[in-house]
Amino acid sequence: MTSNRPSSRPRRPPGREDAPVHQALDQALDQALDQAPESVPPESPPPGRQQSLPTMLKKFHKTAAEPTNPKAQAALRLKNTSDRLRSRSADKLSSAKLAPKVEPRGRSTSAQAPGTRKGTDSPGPHVASGPADVHHDAARSASPAHDRLRHEWRADYDVAPLVRGDTVPELWAETGNVLVYLFAKDTGLGPSFKVTDQILASSGMLMELLQDDGPAQAAECTLYLPLGSEELETLVAARNLFALLTSQPLVGIESRRTVFEALLQVSVLLRKFGFANHDGSTYGDEVDRSFGCCMEQLTLADVRHSREKTVEALVLGEQMRSWSLYNEGFCHGVGKYDDLRELKSPLYGDISTNTRTRLERAHLALANRQAYVRQRLEAFEFPSLFAGVASSTSMDEYKTIRFKEWRNNFGKMRNFVLNYYKDLFGSWPPKARSKRNHFSCSGLNRQCLKILYSDVCALYDLLVDRESLTPRVIGEERPQETEACRGDPVISALRKMLSEFERSSPPVLPPIPFDVPKVPTMTTIREDYNDLPAKKQLKLDKSTKSHELSLILIRSHNMDMDALSLPFLEAFKAFELKEAKSMLPQDMADQRIGFWLFLYVVLQSLPMLVVDAPDVQYTEGVEYFLCEPPQGNLPWMEDASEVRKRWYQTAGQGIVELSADVVMFSVEATYMRSHCWLAAKAWEASGGAAPPPEEEAGLLPTRMPPPPAILYDTAPAPSPPLLLPPPPPPPSRSLGGGSVGGSTFDDILKGMEREAKTKTKKTFGF
């Protein structure tokens, strides 16, 4: 008899390994339920819930505990059948081959030799490196699923041709002219690789062996590699050497399964076979080119998100003699130096002593820079600015200057900037993980200061007078004054205040090439204003209408920047117009000078931190600072501990030998890579009407959130050449001229030379 009541028991999903077992169990349970009496129906699950099969069986068995009738006895037999089926299912699952355990993150700790792993029949390596073998440290993710995805691209590699001395397909180029043997000649084994002799040009040792093994006139030459061992690890290392030189994938073995370890083995062979350029600073052009492609393809230099990878970049940069990788690892390593030490990686000991010393010194120098900036910018306080000429009442030439009004407007600008960034970030200095910012660390981090620097650079471009080149020179207490300065006591007093600020605390700062603002004046709406009698001027001043006031302010801006809609600039223009209402023209000029003083001191406080070291590639989203470059000679050279010197051409066409670190990484050199100097060069070349330089054109700041990096880019220019720089431009009213009043850059260079001569006896790590 078949029951018509619906079954509330859930069905198991198909596709499982034990599906046949559960199907048989389901059929038996259905039959028992059909034969059970109507008075004892199976329990139905409550609404919204489903019961598992073991729970249903348990409840059914409970109802059949007293086998007093045939129906109950049938249920008891069903229980016994269920137990037997479950036992068979367990036996079947226990005998099945399980998937291998997911590897732990980070470097492999396996020390088993190839071919000795239990449960495998493979005689050697079976993992080939793909184009993106990037692994991060445990701080990034500890998810097993992430590990499985990370290793999905790995493919088995057949090492049999290597072991048997057969040809390796991916390293056999029909156009090659060199047959490479991995085994000795007396073994009778054939060549494994066929390559061009061009990739061996940097190895004097292999070229000699190549010449000995075959006549120069032969179409094909032979090369028996002196490996010294036939171990699988050695054969794989040799294979990876030629794979690197020919841009083929690398291969890993169980004991060395990362690209980092494979490249370390390659570096050992490069040194063994004598690969080198003319001075030993690299392994030669072919290796540099090949390793550069490998770095780019595998993103070896992108160490932003991994402490372990940062250490690997330093080790690999030294072992592969790659300056670009070493420079990237060093700059990032200094920025997260404390985190690297907390990691306690065993690889840290593989970094050379010279590099570890440089890292520590650069870290201390960076800490000093950060303290210097925090002291000034956490509250935007600059007490030394008004402590000199602005507080004096005995200087006759400045008695008409309203320094008190300058100070008041300086304070207004300070309050405006503080309120703007408190609204932007939630607080100042910003706090990490606020609703209004994306920062992961509190305080004045690199991203925060980049945004600030981007905004003040945009404001500088808006207000600066691009036709007033400063006569000031770094370090001079009494700067020379042009005729224009002598005729305008306001500009003279302003520049004297700026010079006092730049000398107020070490390091002495170089003056910005264009260092004064455009001042609002009534001549923008009445050209003959200066020719009018004083009474009529006063009458015009008092009768100025609101639209005329707006026009005066607009015409005191640079039009190329005034047309841009930037949040900070829009806020400033609204603030300036609000403060200028009901002001006389003289009051508007004092307001502009006070605002400019604040802008100038903030601009001059930032470059030592926000200007990244030359040639750093991966900077986007980084919150630690990247401003400390490696100094001194290359750490893998014999003269690594000596002062690095280069020959330079001076403004007077003389040739001098100076410390390269002083010239390239001094305070002056850092500031010359900053926005104000780059913009000055562009304006000077085009007569003052050009937009900001190409590096920054079209890249503008946005409000939070985003950005992970500022959009008004202030990336540094390429680093100065190691040998003679180009000669200066011909004398004119230019940044490189030699005439009085227009010789700012030449005089700054002379100051650099004087300072360099006094520092050449010092070692790296200033």
PyMOL commands that set and color helices and strands:
alter all, ss='L'
color gray80, all
select helices_A, chain A and resi 19-35+53-63+70-95+144-150+160-164+169-171+185-187+197-200+204-213+232-245+259-272+285-298+307-319+323-335+337-343+346-350+353-377+389-391+396-398+403-425+446-463+483-487+489-502+522-524+529-531+534-542+546-554+559-562+567-580+585-605+607-610+660-665+667-672+675-685+744-759
alter helices_A, ss='H'
color red, helices_A
select strands_A, chain A and resi 127-128+178-181+193-195+221-224+251-252+645-649+655-659
alter strands_A, ss='S'
color yellow, strands_A
deselect
rebuild
show_as cartoon
